[in-house]
Amino acid sequence: MVPISNIRNFSIIAHIDHGKSTLADRLIQVCGGLTDREMKEQVLDNMELERERGITIKAQTVRLSYTAKDGQEYILNLMDTPGHVDFAYEVSRSLAACEGSLLVVDASQGVEAQTLANVYHAIDVNHEIVPVLNKIDLPAAEPDRVRTQIEDVIGLDASDAIEASAKSNIGIEDVLEALVNRLPPPQGDPDAPLKAMLVDSWYDPYLGVMTLVRVIDGVLKKGMKVRMMATNASHTVERVGIFGPKPTSIDALGPGEMGFINASIKTVSDAKIGDTITDDRRPAEVALPGFKPSVSVVFCGLFPLDAGEFTDLREALEKLSLNDASFSFEAETSAALGFGFRCGFLGLLHMEIIRERLFREFNLELIATAPSVVYHIHKTDGEMVSLHNPADMPDVTRISHIEEPWIEATIMTPDEFLGAVLTLCTERRGEQINLTYAGNRAMVVYKLPLNEVVFDFYDRLKSVTKGYASFDYHITGYRTGELVKVSILVNSDPVDALAMIVNKEQAETRGRAICGRLKDLIPRQMFKIALQAAIGGKVIARETVGALRKDVTAKCYGGDITRKKKLLEKQKEGKKRMRQFGNVDIPQSAFLEALKMGDN
Amino acid sequence: MTDMADFGVYIHWPFCQKKCPYCDFNSHVRETVDQARYGQAIITELETMAERFHLANRPVKSVFFGGGTPSLMLPEITGEICGAIKRLFSVTDDIEITLEANPTSVEAEKLAAFRDHGINRLSLGIQSLNDRHLSFLGRQHSANEALDALAKAQQVFDRVSIDFIYALPDQTTADWLAELADILTLGCDHLSLYQLTLEPGTAFTSMAKRGLLEIPSDELSLEMFKETQAHCKAAGFHAYEISNHAKAGQMSRHNLIYWQADDWIGAGPGAVGRIWSHHMPNSENDHETNYGRIETRCRKHPDGWLDDVTKTGSGIAEENQETPHAYAIEAVMMGLRLADGINIAAIEGKAGARHTWLDTDAVARYCQQGLLNEEAGILKLTEHGKTIMNTLIGEILIL
């Protein structure tokens, strides 16, 4: 058994495409974790979606065995953390399970907003940070500039940053040596009561709930009865193992070690990230600090395109929640869209991922309503309700005031796009906090209402910066806002799924924009359609979709029947992609498209 | 067993001297055509169909020579085909035998011969009285030539129908109404007035895709359509179908067969047919219990069709038994084109209870909204309903 002094636990912090996965693969390969034949690109990203988007959704670990230049054998535990801000809490737990980080920065691109956020998380948990300048062999690499940038922007000494190229196998030994020499070994008492951090959990169709753990004190053994300190549930450990990266059973995990356990846990919601696992018979007195239950920040309605698929959607959501305890769902009925679910997510990307997985893994075609944030409605009777569906807003006469969540957003952009970024932030009610330059990149920090960001802010940001900006945010708190509910009426009937809560000053502009867009999105029908936006009983915008003028085949004889029948079938098929509202057919895409603000 | 439907025979002559840029019918341009061989093949195919579908002695109400350009046929060939029809089926004195003709001077010379070989109704494709429009439509005759041909036709035949195309690019309502006023003085009892439609696969459609041709807006063509209906009505014509207008008793009996979803056989390249029969497609034995409507489609290419007929006696490439539901769809889709509308109970007699093919709630709703009219079991389109009938029937049919 390797002594605790020869264990190093580390994670890798990097922006998308800066080479985190390639570096991880290379480290695994050099340490002989997998044969060449078993290496597939980006071993650690298991899900199809992870591979495709180059992002990590679930934390993973891999245990490497490395014989250093000092002749000693070291255990290097690599913790691959989720790379996105939506999973900030998961990231912070993964980082808390390590003593140090490799900060991988593309030597030509430099530091990005997302990197920044994660580096600060690492600094918060007292990590020793080793900067790695990756892709050093590219002609565009500017190691000196990026070194300066790391020092200026992050405030980290980058003089001994390692120059590497994971792809070309440059500097890999240096990285491994730095891990051994610069990172501290974990500390822990093998004789103290068991204290292990639950880093992540997921559902494996063959093995059941897999729980990723880092042992702090004590020893986690097969067969022992453990207790989750937050949920107070106890389970018997059926299997203890490590990922090498293939799962391998071992007898026990000691202090400083990382691995997984299978216990008699039914669902991932019973294995909460950040929870402390202890010995049921000899429990620790105090749990590890920092446990937080996950909180949904963004909500949207998901409705099956085909009403008959409601049950399928419920089953799919249940299955997904087996694997992801951080999203919530409850049944919702919409007059416009029928039966569906109101789902809560950690953030925008999380929402997108779940929607995409429902489509890919369960073949479900869905209508998604515009995302909404959680508003705090303070009623005149003193009660406060959390509102995450604009359709449920109480009558205005019963509302004293409304609070909305605000975020602090960090945006990094090449300076040529700075003007456009500032304009965008201002349009979205942003308040500038900071503006700094590092070389030809600008970093701006804004306070913004989340409801201005939740919908298409990121798309717009990408569009105005040609994709060069990076963006990161965290919620800072709630503020009172001048907020009103804007209803959209189709032929005088409000369509609940199109209702939205907006800032009063912008209500009219938004209402007009939505009616205008709907006018283009709703095809002409047999009768004219009146579209209105209203606040309470007051109409603030109106548009009309004219009636179909002429749709009749001039010539139709014996030889034309088959083709005309096919056209009828096509017409019906097209109608299936519509939602009937009164006598009006609204294309499913309109529910989301209508709310996009576009370039105006 | 259902009441015997009206029965007609359609003959397709697929050859043209030139392909018109708006036409999507099965037509082929040939320098020379072995007319005797094609004529004989059509007769062979009619014989095969008569036998296969048990049609001996079935009364024929109408024969229609369509195309292509059947006026390019030798009159003797039409005579031989008419003779075969009389031999194979049962024919009464009031049978309607129509020939489609182009109003060129050459074809005008042949009209008397066609009459002598059995034709008793002529459908003349004049298309326009404006030479500029005729040239745009790719026609090989001038307006004057067409008027001469019409005068000759009217001397030869009791019944002459004329075809026109309107709602052309750059045509104003006033232009068309002036032309229509002239058309109404021509002394014909049957008018087919079609709005120009861009059909897939035609030269016009590919021009439109390249932005070289623009047809009038929906607003304008709707105005032209309404005015056309009004002017024809004032002149004593009955708009018995969307694009067809007739004086009393002068409706095209043949085309009514299609619109009423009756029975017809179609012989010749690309011709289609619909026939209630005991014949079982894809089976050696026919059964009494297997009464159903068969749909047939002949091979499109003239050479391939000719080969098939020579080898097997028929050029039928597809033969399927229509489901009762498919019959109902066809009956509604075609029947609502007629001013007389559809008899719901009659369709039920062949296709089963209406709720399986008709959304009766939608029908009731659209009746209330003034798009449909249902009275004594007859369902019709209102004037407003006519103008948007494609969308409307999509809404009321259960597919």
HADDOCK unambig.tbl for C-alpha pairs under 7 A between the chains (distance, minus, plus):
assign (segid A and resid 549 and name CA) (segid B and resid 218 and name CA) 5.74 0.50 0.50
assign (segid A and resid 549 and name CA) (segid B and resid 219 and name CA) 6.09 0.50 0.50
assign (segid A and resid 549 and name CA) (segid B and resid 222 and name CA) 6.82 0.50 0.50
assign (segid A and resid 550 and name CA) (segid B and resid 218 and name CA) 5.57 0.50 0.50
assign (segid A and resid 550 and name CA) (segid B and resid 222 and name CA) 5.92 0.50 0.50
assign (segid A and resid 550 and name CA) (segid B and resid 387 and name CA) 5.10 0.50 0.50
assign (segid A and resid 550 and name CA) (segid B and resid 388 and name CA) 5.13 0.50 0.50
assign (segid A and resid 551 and name CA) (segid B and resid 387 and name CA) 5.95 0.50 0.50
assign (segid A and resid 551 and name CA) (segid B and resid 388 and name CA) 4.28 0.50 0.50
assign (segid A and resid 551 and name CA) (segid B and resid 389 and name CA) 6.25 0.50 0.50
assign (segid A and resid 551 and name CA) (segid B and resid 390 and name CA) 5.70 0.50 0.50
assign (segid A and resid 551 and name CA) (segid B and resid 391 and name CA) 6.72 0.50 0.50
assign (segid A and resid 552 and name CA) (segid B and resid 387 and name CA) 5.75 0.50 0.50
assign (segid A and resid 552 and name CA) (segid B and resid 388 and name CA) 5.47 0.50 0.50
assign (segid A and resid 552 and name CA) (segid B and resid 389 and name CA) 5.37 0.50 0.50
assign (segid A and resid 552 and name CA) (segid B and resid 390 and name CA) 5.34 0.50 0.50
assign (segid A and resid 554 and name CA) (segid B and resid 194 and name CA) 5.52 0.50 0.50
assign (segid A and resid 554 and name CA) (segid B and resid 195 and name CA) 5.88 0.50 0.50
assign (segid A and resid 554 and name CA) (segid B and resid 242 and name CA) 6.91 0.50 0.50
assign (segid A and resid 554 and name CA) (segid B and resid 243 and name CA) 6.12 0.50 0.50
assign (segid A and resid 555 and name CA) (segid B and resid 194 and name CA) 6.78 0.50 0.50
assign (segid A and resid 557 and name CA) (segid B and resid 255 and name CA) 6.99 0.50 0.50
assign (segid A and resid 557 and name CA) (segid B and resid 258 and name CA) 6.12 0.50 0.50
assign (segid A and resid 558 and name CA) (segid B and resid 258 and name CA) 5.40 0.50 0.50
assign (segid A and resid 558 and name CA) (segid B and resid 272 and name CA) 6.86 0.50 0.50
assign (segid A and resid 559 and name CA) (segid B and resid 271 and name CA) 6.89 0.50 0.50
assign (segid A and resid 559 and name CA) (segid B and resid 272 and name CA) 5.87 0.50 0.50
assign (segid A and resid 568 and name CA) (segid B and resid 394 and name CA) 5.84 0.50 0.50
assign (segid A and resid 571 and name CA) (segid B and resid 394 and name CA) 6.73 0.50 0.50
assign (segid A and resid 572 and name CA) (segid B and resid 394 and name CA) 6.56 0.50 0.50
